[in-house]
């Protein structure tokens, strides 16, 4: 069966690997690949920043077939999970981060059914939407608040859309890439084309948001900028993927401004996938606007090359069979 392997930084190679013959463990599901989504957290391994690549000493996930994709849609071809039967089409997590493979073994608790009127390329976007909805649940009510989202990539724009749908009074999107052409479709009221440090340095007291969502990840400084930007009594949610174990923050600013800092991974995944499916049904404009580029399974290299280039009209990239 086909699979992809990272053979060097910025380099995928399609290869043939043996078809899986080992029996599934309890709770596991075997999927036939239908679509995958390229996530911002996939890009550091693609660039060679995290993990090892072939030729380094030792082995890591970067050497394994299918790495690093975790957002998948597939048809169930074998199952030892009570909620998923052979023939079902499901979306969710490739729990081994090996989704660039024809047959993917996944934890059934991280998969859910979806509205089959969606194309597989659109449906794969339900996975990041589930993550965003779970994060917003942790923030409680956003109605009437000013919400700022640092980073207006594929995750940041989802946060902007969901915040507006939850009744945010004002949504501010901050990104050095010009998102003016897509901002309105995602509920962004104020488009700020700037780095987060330049934005926060020009904020007036009355402009400080009640909630700041850090959706950039992979950078230490942006969390500090989010804390500096929040209004007194406000909340900062760190969603981005950290590349370092420790991030220095100003505890003095946290203390003096009575701020709350939240973060966390997505739990209750099947419930959140169902919530994402329902949200997409209520907002049928979202996913067609969100998935802007779809590549075939023979175009994985091109999909990742595009993902690494800032482009105002690129939001979500999908790979479909």
FENFEN-V885403 format. One record per helix or strand of 3 or more residues. SS is the DSSP state (H for helix, E for strand). FROM is the first residue (numbers start at 1). TO is the last residue. If there is no record, write none. Layout:
((SS FROM TO) (SS FROM TO))
This chain:
((E 2 8) (E 11 16) (E 28 38) (H 40 47) (H 61 63) (E 71 79) (E 89 93) (E 103 107) (H 108 110) (E 111 113) (H 120 123) (H 125 138) (E 146 150) (H 154 165) (E 170 175) (H 180 186) (E 190 193) (H 196 201) (H 205 207) (E 211 214) (H 221 229) (E 235 238) (H 251 256) (E 260 263) (H 269 282) (H 285 290) (E 291 296) (H 300 307) (E 316 320))
